[in-house]
Amino acid sequence: MENLAQIILLLAVAVSVVVIFQRLRVPTSLGYLLVGVILGPYTAGPTVYVPEFAALAEFGVVFLLFTIGLNFSLPQLHALRHQVLGLGTGQVALTTLAVGVIAWLAGLSAAAAFVIGAVFAQSSTTIIGSQLTEQGEENSHHGRFGLAMSVFQDVTAVPFLVVIPVLGVAIGAGALAGALGWALVKAVFAFALVFFAGRWLLRPLFHFIAERQSAEIFTLAVLLVALLAAWTTSNLGLSLAFGAFLAGMMLGETEFRHQVELSIRPFRDVLLGLFFIGIGMRFDPGALPPIWHWALLGALLILVSKTLIVALLMRKSGIDALVAWRTGLLLAVGGEFGLALIAIALDSRVIGVELGQIAMTSVLLSMIAGAILIRFNHAIARWLAGERRREERGVPVELPGAAEAQVVIGGYGRVGHTIAVLLRTSGVPFVVFDTDAKRVAQGRSDGHPVLYGDISDPELLTTIRVERASLVVITIDHAAKALRAVSHLRKACPQVPVIARARDLEASAQLIEAGATHAYPEAIEASLRLGATALQILHVPTEDIDQLVQGVRAWDYTPVLEEKQKS
């Protein structure tokens, strides 16, 4: 309880600053950085110091990498292997080499120059991911390229974590190669462990959890899997975030991906905020006067070098100029792994305190400026590419999962199954969500894209970008849940037509009032079909029967309702 007052102060300042930044449409990550500066030890006013703060904040990156892993499953990475892996390797290697040579020519030792190059090569997956999500660009071509390459940078940070401490000790090249080889062996072992565990354990586990129909147990299971994977790689001497990313990749191949992301999001957002606050607390404004010019030059070097290198590499690969420049601007931002590398280099005495402060300030300045570049990446890239029109030219590569479903179906019961069969036969792309794990499994065995999720959950609707759909069909046999789904859909995307299944006339009227374009009562529809068949047997002309049935539907079943009220 002794830290309660400091926690309350931290939350109060965070809420105030973030609300202001959101009103000004400024990236909230910069707001959290400002909170850290305000409450840090280097500025006047109150200082927040909670010993457990740093350890807790680190899990923000863990959950972020877990979420990113959900969106980059093995099939997707396999499809991107020629673009992302090749481009990612080239970007990290060329940036480290180019910046390292410049630093060495400026008078730094070879070891220190290598550290600066490695630090400047990193980009913030945290800022890129959160900013793209905030702007709705996470599924765009440049967004997916940028996120995939930044995740690859995070993976390449693992060898740097091994190399840099070794540079502080005078050892031979053989020992260095041995340390690198051992790190690679551990990384491969961790991947194999999580891969086989994911294939054999995760899907059955989440099927079992989903059958319990408990959101609380589902969330606990997601936390368990993410933290267990992070703990495994940490014990192997690798980063916590690396294990979480691997676990996310495995779950990204399952039908539970969207629901897992919804469950982890509240923890991720809060802990990411704490992470950025922790970074802000490291910033020392008093150290700026003697080094500000070097820090500014360093920040410019980060932004310019990575933008140019990424854009040139992508253009060499035949990717559209506008996409190449937008991706380069995304990756220009400095990274939190770069700050971690600086801390390790300082502890290992590879670099001095003054150089460490310059490097840290450069990275922080580039994170601030980089967030602004991401915010306006389209306009800046159009200027750099020499384009004056709004649309992007060409499509560089078709990413798996990037194509949006034309129809979203809520519920995979007998009605949902029938509609899915009709759509599949007609060649119309669709996706189905259901909260019954057995129905989800049955749908996937039928060969239909059925995923686990609650169609009445507004967070799910936001995650799947339902506003891009051409039609939403609600077939769930739960009146209250169907009403909630229609209400949320009408608020989130009033332009998307919604047709719904209703049990009776009263439920149909409620759904239409809530915003459904059409709501068909099962009982009345069955009666209409029986009546139409009876009229056919009695040799009533087919045209007259169709006109009569369509007339009843067009009047929202008013004739049937009036007859029912008379009786």
Buried (B, 14 or more C-beta within 10 A) or exposed (E): EEBEEBEEBBEEBBEEBBEEBEEEEBBBBBBBBBBBBBBBEEBEEEBBEBEEBEEBBBBBBBBBBBBBBBBBBEEBBEBBEEBBBEBBBBBBBBBBBBBBEBBBEEEBEEBBBBBBBBBBBBBBBBBBBBBBBBBEBBBBBBBBBBBBBBBBBBBBBBBBBBBBBBBBEEEEEEEBEEBBEEBEEBBEBBBEBBBEBBEEEBBEBBBEBBEEEEBEEBBEBBBEBBBBBBBBBBEBBBBBBBBBBBBBBBBBBBBBBBBBBBBBBEBBBBBBBBBBBBBBBBBBEEBBEEBEEBBBEBBBBBBEBBBBBBBBBBBEBEBBBBBBBBBBBBBBBBBBBBBBBBBBBBEBEBBEEEBBBBBBBBBBBBBBBBBBBBBEBBEBBBEBBEBEEEEBEEEBBEBEBBEBBBBBBBBBBEBBBEBBEEBBEEEEBBBBBBBBBEBBBBBBEEEBBBBBBBBBBBBBBBBBBBBEBBBBBBBBBBBEBBBBBBBBBBEEBEEBBBBBBBBEBEBBBBBBEBBBBBBBBBBBBEBBEEBBEEBEEEEEEEEEBEEBBEEBEEEBBEEBBEEEEEE
